[in-house]
Amino acid sequence: MTFVGNLLLAFAWVALQADVTMTNLAVGFVLGYFILFMLVRGGVLGESRYIGKVSLALGLSAFFLRELLIANLRLTRDVVAVNQSIRPGIIAVPLDAESDGEILLLAALINLTPGSVALDVAPDRSVMYVHSMYVLTVETARAEIKDGYERRILKLFR
């Protein structure tokens, strides 16, 4: 129901602007979401799965963009610098993710981050093999994936 309310607020915004454009619809949608978020947070509306899921998706997106920036800066430093800190390795990451969507999103985010590649998933889906250019210790590299990406993905999907 909250999503429908968000759409109605977006259309109301477009009507108030008297100019039907995708930009006005997008602005109305964002403003509508903010209004609904504040109403849920203030206790005026009850709990909303929609508001929670969008917040989790935005959190995952922000985390990914931060990791993407850090990985690009690290890779750039190693390309330019004389003393490189590259320590490549392949690690086995035990998966808590079970569905195709969860595993696919995890692999996609790992592959989009410079310096890491998801190589394979075990046939029983219990382990994902990841190549990383920066493996200080296996435990640290594994924890970065599990506590960073996988934990957020599981919150979003469940």
N, C-alpha and C positions, 0 to 999 in steps of 0.2 A: 504494500500500500504506500510505503514511503517513496518508492520509485515513481509511482503515478503522481504523487504530490509534487515531486521534484519536476516532473514533466509539466504539470499544470502551472507551477510557478515560472518555469521557463517560458511557456506560451504567454502567460500574463505579462512577463517582462517584454516580450516581443510586441505584444499588443500596446503596451504603454509607450514603447519607442516608435510605434507607427511605421516601422521599417522592417519588413520581413527579410532578414538575411541570416546566413549561417553563423556569422559572427555574433549577432544579437541573440540568436538561440543558444549558442555556446556560453556567452556571458550570462544569460538568464539561467542556464542550467547550473553553472558554477555558483551563482548567487543563491539560487534555490537550494542547492545542496548545503551551502553555508548556513542558510536560515534554518533548514531542517536539522542540521548538526547542532546548532545552538539550542533549538527547541528540545531535542533529545537530551542534550547535555544538561540543560536547565531543569529537566524533569517535567516539562510541559507535555511532551509526548513520551510514551513508554519506550522500552527498548526497541531498537530497530536493527534487524540483521543487515539491511541494506547500508545503513550508515556505518556500521561496524566493518563490513566487507570493503567498502570504498576506502575507509580510513586505513585498513590493512594493506590494500593495494597501493595506496599512495605512499605508505611507509616502505613497502617493498621497492617501489620505484625510486624513492629517494635514496634508500640504501644502495641500490644497484648503481645509480648515478654517482654516488660518492665513491663506491668501489671502482667504477669505471675510470673516474678521474685519477684516483690514487694509482691504479694499474698503469694508466697511460703515462703519468709522471715518472713512475719507477722505470718503465720501459724506455722512456726518452732519456732518463739519466744514464741508464746502462748503455744505450747506443752512443751517447756523446762522451761519456767518461772513459778514462783510461783504465781505471780499476773497476771492473764489473763485479756486481754482486750476484750474478746468476748462479743458481744451484738447482739445476733441473732434476726432476724425479717423477716417477709414476707412483701414485698412492691409491690404495684401495679405501674407498669411503663407504662404510656400512650405511645402508639406506633405511630410514624410517618411512620415507615416502613409498606409497604402495600403488597408487593409481597411475595410469598412463599420463594423465595431465600433469600430475605432480612431478613425475620423473622427467617428462619432456621439458617442463618449465625450468627445472633445476639444471638440466643439461644445456638448455639454450642460454641461460644466464651465465653459466660457467664458460661456454664457448664464446659468448660476446665479450667477456672480460679478457683484455689482452694479457698474454702470459699463461693462460690456462686453457686446456682442451679436455672435454669429456670424451674419453676414448671408447668405452664400452660399458654395458650393464650386464651383470651376470644373468644367466637364463632364469634363475629363480628370483630375480629382482632384489636381491639382498645386498648387493655391492655395486658401486659405480667406480670404474677406474678412471682416474683423472691425471693428466700430465700437467705439471706446473713448472714454471721456470724458476720459482723461488720457494724451495722446500728447505727451510731451516731445520725443522724436525718433522717427522711424519705426523706426530700428534698435533703439532701446531697447524700444519696445513689441513689436516682432517677437521680440526676444530673450527677453522675459518669457514669451511664449507658448511659444516653441520650447524654451527651456531649462527652463522651469517645468513646464508641463502636458505638452507633447508628448513630451519625453524620458522622463518617468515612465510615460506611457501606453505608449510603445513598449517599454520594459523589461518592463512587465507583460504585454503581449500576445505578446512574442517570446521 
